[in-house]
């Protein structure tokens, strides 16, 4: 069974939520037959494109992944700094009282 939770793997959770949100938004614009037609066309063309340009796609994916990791590390560092400040502030207020 596949569990996606925030505590274990934040990226998998975010991808799952983003995928469901995207699917919901796209589904609101099209009916089922149109989505099935688009899905069939994608299933037939994407593998051919990947076989032809697989190396370039992998390199681009690695670059994007590295950029997202840097952004996530900066975000996490800033958030951790803010949370530490709040925690220390609360501890100081408790000590004063």
Residue pairs with C-beta under 8 A, 6 or more apart in sequence:
4 12
4 13
4 16
5 13
6 13
26 35
27 35
30 38
50 57
